[in-house]
Amino acid sequence: MKPQAHTRIDFSHTCSIGPGKIGVLEGIERTGSLSAAARTLGMSYRRAWLLLHSTNEGFAEPVVELSVGGKDGGGTRLTDFGRQLVADYRRFEAAVDDLAAKTFAAVRLGSGPAKGATPLRQPLSRSLTGKNRKPGR
């Protein structure tokens, strides 16, 4: 398996995109529905709505358009800006993954401690919980 980076782009303190928001947008593009997109991602409708709402509010242009009711029952669709945002993110993500693969090509994974590594004296979970600490410390 080649290294992969998990990419999140922060545009400001209140506006970012990452795998979750992009996944919701791609799901909407495929299904035309926020609830269907959430189901396909194994995400609650509320979580998907919060991701979509923060994305839609974070940019000067909306990423989706909502239609309520009507003869077709309403739905959600990406705007041209939303489609471009997804495409730009996926292109950037692919470039970062390529860079990670090139940068870490020589790294090999093993099944145990690396040669020359000093083993921990006690299990990490015990040292973090303080179960071996002396009373009063």
C-alpha positions as a Markdown table, in Angstrom:
| # | Residue | x | y | z |
|---|---|---|---|---|
| 1 | Met | 0.0 | 0.0 | 0.0 |
| 2 | Lys | 1.4 | 3.4 | -0.9 |
| 3 | Pro | 1.2 | 6.3 | 1.6 |
| 4 | Gln | -1.9 | 8.5 | 1.5 |
| 5 | Ala | -2.4 | 11.9 | 3.1 |
| 6 | His | -5.8 | 12.9 | 4.5 |
| 7 | Thr | -6.2 | 16.5 | 3.3 |
| 8 | Arg | -8.2 | 19.3 | 4.8 |
| 9 | Ile | -8.0 | 22.8 | 3.4 |
| 10 | Asp | -8.6 | 25.7 | 5.8 |
| 11 | Phe | -9.7 | 28.9 | 3.9 |
| 12 | Ser | -10.4 | 30.8 | 7.2 |
| 13 | His | -11.1 | 30.1 | 10.8 |
| 14 | Thr | -14.7 | 29.2 | 9.9 |
| 15 | Cys | -14.3 | 27.8 | 6.4 |
| 16 | Ser | -12.7 | 24.5 | 5.5 |
| 17 | Ile | -13.2 | 21.5 | 3.3 |
| 18 | Gly | -12.0 | 17.9 | 3.8 |
| 19 | Pro | -13.0 | 14.3 | 3.1 |
| 20 | Gly | -16.3 | 14.5 | 4.9 |
| 21 | Lys | -17.6 | 17.6 | 3.3 |
| 22 | Ile | -16.4 | 16.6 | -0.1 |
| 23 | Gly | -18.0 | 13.1 | 0.4 |
| 24 | Val | -21.3 | 14.8 | 1.2 |
| 25 | Leu | -21.1 | 17.0 | -1.9 |
| 26 | Glu | -20.2 | 14.0 | -4.1 |
| 27 | Gly | -23.1 | 12.0 | -2.6 |
| 28 | Ile | -25.5 | 14.9 | -3.4 |
| 29 | Glu | -24.2 | 15.0 | -7.0 |
| 30 | Arg | -24.8 | 11.2 | -7.4 |
| 31 | Thr | -28.2 | 11.1 | -5.7 |
| 32 | Gly | -29.7 | 14.5 | -5.9 |
| 33 | Ser | -30.6 | 14.2 | -2.2 |
| 34 | Leu | -28.9 | 15.1 | 1.1 |
| 35 | Ser | -30.7 | 12.3 | 3.0 |
| 36 | Ala | -29.6 | 9.7 | 0.3 |
| 37 | Ala | -26.1 | 11.1 | 0.3 |
| 38 | Ala | -26.0 | 10.7 | 4.1 |
| 39 | Arg | -27.3 | 7.1 | 4.0 |
| 40 | Thr | -24.7 | 6.1 | 1.4 |
| 41 | Leu | -21.9 | 7.6 | 3.6 |
| 42 | Gly | -23.3 | 5.9 | 6.7 |
| 43 | Met | -23.7 | 9.3 | 8.3 |
| 44 | Ser | -26.6 | 10.7 | 10.1 |
| 45 | Tyr | -28.8 | 13.2 | 8.3 |
| 46 | Arg | -28.0 | 15.8 | 10.9 |
| 47 | Arg | -24.3 | 15.4 | 10.6 |
| 48 | Ala | -24.5 | 15.6 | 6.8 |
| 49 | Trp | -26.7 | 18.7 | 7.1 |
| 50 | Leu | -24.3 | 20.4 | 9.4 |
| 51 | Leu | -21.4 | 19.7 | 7.0 |
| 52 | Leu | -23.4 | 21.0 | 4.1 |
| 53 | His | -24.6 | 24.1 | 5.9 |
| 54 | Ser | -21.1 | 25.1 | 7.1 |
| 55 | Thr | -19.8 | 24.6 | 3.6 |
| 56 | Asn | -22.6 | 26.6 | 2.0 |
| 57 | Glu | -22.2 | 29.4 | 4.5 |
| 58 | Gly | -18.4 | 29.5 | 4.3 |
| 59 | Phe | -18.0 | 30.6 | 0.7 |
| 60 | Ala | -19.2 | 33.8 | -1.1 |
| 61 | Glu | -21.1 | 31.5 | -3.5 |
| 62 | Pro | -23.4 | 28.6 | -2.5 |
| 63 | Val | -22.1 | 25.1 | -3.2 |
| 64 | Val | -25.6 | 23.6 | -3.4 |
| 65 | Glu | -29.1 | 24.7 | -4.3 |
| 66 | Leu | -32.1 | 23.3 | -2.4 |
| 67 | Ser | -35.5 | 22.9 | -3.8 |
| 68 | Val | -38.5 | 22.1 | -1.6 |
| 69 | Gly | -41.5 | 20.1 | -2.6 |
| 70 | Gly | -43.0 | 20.5 | -6.1 |
| 71 | Lys | -44.1 | 17.8 | -8.4 |
| 72 | Asp | -40.6 | 16.2 | -8.3 |
| 73 | Gly | -40.6 | 16.2 | -4.4 |
| 74 | Gly | -37.7 | 18.7 | -4.1 |
| 75 | Gly | -34.0 | 17.8 | -3.8 |
| 76 | Thr | -30.5 | 19.2 | -3.7 |
| 77 | Arg | -28.1 | 19.8 | -6.5 |
| 78 | Leu | -24.5 | 21.2 | -6.7 |
| 79 | Thr | -24.0 | 24.6 | -8.2 |
| 80 | Asp | -21.3 | 25.1 | -10.8 |
| 81 | Phe | -19.1 | 26.5 | -8.0 |
| 82 | Gly | -19.8 | 23.3 | -5.9 |
| 83 | Arg | -18.8 | 21.0 | -8.8 |
| 84 | Gln | -15.6 | 23.1 | -9.3 |
| 85 | Leu | -14.8 | 23.0 | -5.6 |
| 86 | Val | -15.1 | 19.2 | -5.6 |
| 87 | Ala | -13.0 | 18.8 | -8.7 |
| 88 | Asp | -10.3 | 21.2 | -7.4 |
| 89 | Tyr | -10.2 | 19.4 | -4.1 |
| 90 | Arg | -9.9 | 15.9 | -5.7 |
| 91 | Arg | -7.1 | 17.2 | -8.1 |
| 92 | Phe | -5.2 | 18.7 | -5.1 |
| 93 | Glu | -5.7 | 15.5 | -3.0 |
| 94 | Ala | -4.3 | 13.4 | -5.9 |
| 95 | Ala | -1.2 | 15.7 | -6.1 |
| 96 | Val | -0.7 | 15.4 | -2.4 |
| 97 | Asp | -1.0 | 11.6 | -2.5 |
| 98 | Asp | 1.5 | 11.5 | -5.3 |
| 99 | Leu | 3.9 | 13.6 | -3.4 |
| 100 | Ala | 3.5 | 11.4 | -0.3 |
| 101 | Ala | 4.2 | 8.3 | -2.3 |
| 102 | Lys | 7.3 | 9.8 | -3.8 |
| 103 | Thr | 8.6 | 11.3 | -0.5 |
| 104 | Phe | 8.0 | 8.2 | 1.5 |
| 105 | Ala | 8.8 | 5.6 | -1.2 |
| 106 | Ala | 11.7 | 4.2 | 0.8 |
| 107 | Val | 9.8 | 3.7 | 4.0 |
| 108 | Arg | 9.0 | 0.0 | 4.6 |
| 109 | Leu | 6.5 | -1.2 | 7.2 |
| 110 | Gly | 7.2 | -4.0 | 9.5 |
| 111 | Ser | 5.4 | -6.2 | 11.9 |
| 112 | Gly | 7.4 | -5.5 | 15.0 |
| 113 | Pro | 9.8 | -3.0 | 16.5 |
| 114 | Ala | 12.3 | -1.4 | 14.2 |
| 115 | Lys | 15.9 | -2.7 | 14.4 |
| 116 | Gly | 17.7 | -0.9 | 17.2 |
| 117 | Ala | 14.5 | 0.3 | 18.8 |
| 118 | Thr | 14.4 | 0.3 | 22.6 |
| 119 | Pro | 11.3 | -1.4 | 23.8 |
| 120 | Leu | 9.1 | 0.3 | 26.3 |
| 121 | Arg | 9.7 | -0.7 | 29.9 |
| 122 | Gln | 6.0 | -0.9 | 30.6 |
| 123 | Pro | 2.9 | -1.0 | 28.4 |
| 124 | Leu | 2.1 | 2.5 | 27.2 |
| 125 | Ser | -1.5 | 2.3 | 28.4 |
| 126 | Arg | -0.3 | 1.7 | 32.0 |
| 127 | Ser | 2.2 | 4.5 | 31.9 |
| 128 | Leu | -0.4 | 7.0 | 30.6 |
| 129 | Thr | -3.1 | 6.0 | 33.1 |
| 130 | Gly | -0.6 | 6.3 | 36.0 |
| 131 | Lys | -1.4 | 2.9 | 37.5 |
| 132 | Asn | 2.3 | 2.4 | 38.3 |
| 133 | Arg | 2.7 | 5.8 | 39.9 |
| 134 | Lys | 3.5 | 6.0 | 43.6 |
| 135 | Pro | 0.8 | 7.4 | 45.9 |
| 136 | Gly | 0.9 | 11.1 | 46.4 |
| 137 | Arg | 2.3 | 12.0 | 43.0 |
